[in-house]
Amino acid sequence: MFLLSLLVALVYWAARRGKINAFGWLARGTRRLCDPFMHPLERRVVRLGGNPQDAPIWLVGIVVVLGLFLLAFIRWLVGTAYYLETLSHAGPREWARFAADLVFFVLTAAIIVRVIGTWIGMGRYNRLTRLAYFLTDWVVEPIRRLLPPFGAIDLSPLVAYVALYLTHLVVLRLLGS
């Protein structure tokens, strides 16, 4: 998928720069196949104040980020399946450790979704980020009220992550791990 998006970006770039004929078979075929995906992306880039000619670069970036998320999710899924299999022979202390790890993972993922959502203009009431805000408001909002503002930079999710990490370490220590 990455190589395909890279090829699309390369063909779009070459056609714009005059390296290949914009009306040749390669450019026309690529546009015919990719325009149903590229037009909505171009509209989104324009709405965010960008140049529609940058859409192929955004396509490559999106594919890379989604690929990294997919690999991380598969790694987590396989690790969780392996962990659950070993937990089937374990006692309540190991199950409590697993629950603490799972809660920390979910809250950390929600903080990351919340931060990335604000970067790309998806706020609190967007249907894709609403759950992340719901899960993390109890820890981020009190920190935001106590932390002095740093201009446009909001450090409260970072401080909330550090607080969650330290709490996670304390819980694991109490469980004897």
ChimeraX attribute file (.defattr): number of C-alpha atoms within 10 A of each C-alpha:
attribute: neighborCount
match mode: 1-to-1
recipient: residues
	/A:1	10
	/A:2	15
	/A:3	10
	/A:4	11
	/A:5	20
	/A:6	17
	/A:7	15
	/A:8	22
	/A:9	21
	/A:10	14
	/A:11	21
	/A:12	21
	/A:13	17
	/A:14	15
	/A:15	18
	/A:16	14
	/A:17	11
	/A:18	9
	/A:19	10
	/A:20	16
	/A:21	14
	/A:22	17
	/A:23	11
	/A:24	10
	/A:25	11
	/A:26	14
	/A:27	18
	/A:28	15
	/A:29	12
	/A:30	15
	/A:31	18
	/A:32	10
	/A:33	11
	/A:34	13
	/A:35	13
	/A:36	10
	/A:37	11
	/A:38	18
	/A:39	13
	/A:40	12
	/A:41	18
	/A:42	21
	/A:43	15
	/A:44	14
	/A:45	17
	/A:46	15
	/A:47	11
	/A:48	11
	/A:49	9
	/A:50	13
	/A:51	12
	/A:52	17
	/A:53	15
	/A:54	16
	/A:55	22
	/A:56	22
	/A:57	17
	/A:58	18
	/A:59	20
	/A:60	20
	/A:61	15
	/A:62	14
	/A:63	18
	/A:64	15
	/A:65	12
	/A:66	13
	/A:67	14
	/A:68	12
	/A:69	12
	/A:70	12
	/A:71	12
	/A:72	12
	/A:73	12
	/A:74	12
	/A:75	12
	/A:76	13
	/A:77	12
	/A:78	12
	/A:79	12
	/A:80	14
	/A:81	12
	/A:82	11
	/A:83	12
	/A:84	14
	/A:85	11
	/A:86	11
	/A:87	14
	/A:88	10
	/A:89	8
	/A:90	11
	/A:91	9
	/A:92	9
	/A:93	13
	/A:94	17
	/A:95	14
	/A:96	14
	/A:97	19
	/A:98	17
	/A:99	12
	/A:100	17
	/A:101	15
	/A:102	13
	/A:103	14
	/A:104	17
	/A:105	14
	/A:106	14
	/A:107	18
	/A:108	21
	/A:109	14
	/A:110	20
	/A:111	23
	/A:112	15
	/A:113	19
	/A:114	24
	/A:115	19
	/A:116	14
	/A:117	18
	/A:118	12
	/A:119	10
	/A:120	9
	/A:121	10
	/A:122	17
	/A:123	17
	/A:124	16
	/A:125	10
	/A:126	12
	/A:127	10
	/A:128	14
	/A:129	19
	/A:130	17
	/A:131	16
	/A:132	22
	/A:133	21
	/A:134	12
	/A:135	16
	/A:136	20
	/A:137	16
	/A:138	11
	/A:139	18
	/A:140	20
	/A:141	15
	/A:142	12
	/A:143	18
	/A:144	17
	/A:145	10
	/A:146	9
	/A:147	13
	/A:148	11
	/A:149	12
	/A:150	8
	/A:151	6
	/A:152	6
	/A:153	7
	/A:154	14
	/A:155	15
	/A:156	20
	/A:157	21
	/A:158	15
	/A:159	16
	/A:160	23
	/A:161	19
	/A:162	13
	/A:163	15
	/A:164	17
	/A:165	15
	/A:166	12
	/A:167	14
	/A:168	17
	/A:169	15
	/A:170	12
	/A:171	16
	/A:172	17
	/A:173	11
	/A:174	10
	/A:175	13
	/A:176	10
	/A:177	10
